[in-house]
Amino acid sequence: MTVFKAYLKIMLRNIGLIVMYVAISVLVVYLNTMNAPAPSTYEDITVNMAFIDRDNTVFSRKFCEYVGSYADDVLEVEDEEHAIQDFIYDDYTRVLIIIPAGFEEAALRGEAEVSQKWSMEGVSMIAEMHETRFLTSMNALARSGMSRDEILKQMEKTSETDAEINMIGNLEEKDNRGGTIFAVFSAYPVMAETILIVGTVACVFNAQTVKRRNEVSAMPMWKLNTQLMIGNLLFCVLLVAILWVACCFIAPNTAMSMTGVMMFASMLALAMTFSAMASLITSFVKKREVLSGMQTVIPLGLSFISGIFLDSSLLTGGILNVAKFFPTYYYAQSTEKIGAYTEFGATQWGEVLSSIGIVLAFGAGYYVLMLIITNVKRVKNKNK
C-alpha cells in the first residue's frame, strides 16, 4: 500500500486548509442565520404575495385562497420571466408562489408541490409556514384514501380553523433552514478542497520522474490506480464527515435527522464527482501553480452561477441554462428541495437518488474523458 500511504501524507499535509474552508462555511452560515428572529420573540407578520396559477383547478385556487389570506396584500404579476424578476426586485417584502400545471393530479396522489421566489430569506420563511401547513394536510388526506370531494371538504375546515404556530415549531424550522444554507454553501469548500487535494496527488504521480519509476516498478498500473481511487474515496468521506460535524454545531436538528442523511449523501456524491474533475484537470495541467489558480476560479465561478452564493431565483435564465451543464446546479436544487421535505417516503428518496445519479453521471463523464485524454497522450508518446 505504498501509493495509498503517499496519498495520506499529502492529504494530512493539507489538513489545515481543509479546516480553514470548513471554518469559512460555518462563519457564512452563522452570518446568514444570526439575524433570524429568536423563538421567544416570534411574531406571525404578513407580507405581500402574488400567485401564478398554471393549473387553474379547484385545488390550486383553494391553495391560493388559503395562503393568500395571510398576505398583507395579494398582488398580480404576469407569468413571464422579466415580469417575475421585476416583481421580486421591486420590494423587499414580496413573495411569489408558482403553482405548476398538474397540481390537482399531484394533490390526489398526495404529492402536491409548489415553487417559491422571494426578495429576502426571512420573508420566504413567513410564506413557507402557511404553504407547508396546507400542502402537508392536503397530501396526508390524499394518502389516507379520501376521495376528491372529501379532501376538498376537509381542506375547507382547515381554512376556517387555523392551527397555532408554536415556539417549538418555529425553532425547528429555523434550525432546518440553517442546515439547508450550510449544506448548499458547503458545495464551495467541497469543490475547492477536492480539486486541491486530489489534483495535488495527481500532479505528484504525474511528474515525469515518478511516472517513469512507476512504469518500471513491479507494481501493476491497475493496482496503482486502484490505490489512488481508494485514497480519493477516503478523502471525500473524510471531508464530508468534517462538514457534518460542523453542521452538528450549527444546526443539530438537521444534521441528526433524515434531512441531514439526504443532504450529506448528496454532498458525498458531489465530492466524488469533483475528484473525477480534478483528475481530468491534471491530465492536461502539470504545474501546481496552475492547479492552484483553477482551484480558486472553478469553485468561485460555479458557486455564483449555480445557486450556491446567490439564490437561483435571482439569476437570469441564460445563466441558469449555462449552470445546467455542471453538477453544482443539480446539487443546489436538490439540497433546497430536501430542506423543504416534511415527509421522507419512497417518493422523496426517489427524487434524492435521481439527483445523486445525475451528479455522479457528471463524474463518470469527467473520468471517461480523462481516460481518453490519457490514452491519446500515451499513444502519441509511443509514436515519437
Secondary structure by P-SEA (a helix, b strand, c coil): caaaaaaaaaaaaaaaaaaaaaaaaaaaaaaaccccccccccccbbbbbccccccccaaaaaaaaaaaccccbbbbbcccaaaaaaaaaccccbbbbbbccaaaaaaaacbbbbbbbbccaaaaaaaaaaaaaaaaaaaaaaaacccaaaaaaaaaaaaabbbbbcaaaaaaaaaaaaaaaaaaaaaaaaaaaaaaaaaaaaaaaacaaaaaaaaaccccaaaaaaaaaaaaaaaaaaaaaaaaaaaaaacccccccaaaaaaaaaaaaaaaaaaaaaaaaacccccaaaaaaaacaaaaaaaaacccccccccccaaaaaaacccaaaaaaaaaaaaaacccccaaaaaaaaaaaaaaaaaaaaaaaaaaaaaaaaaaaaaac
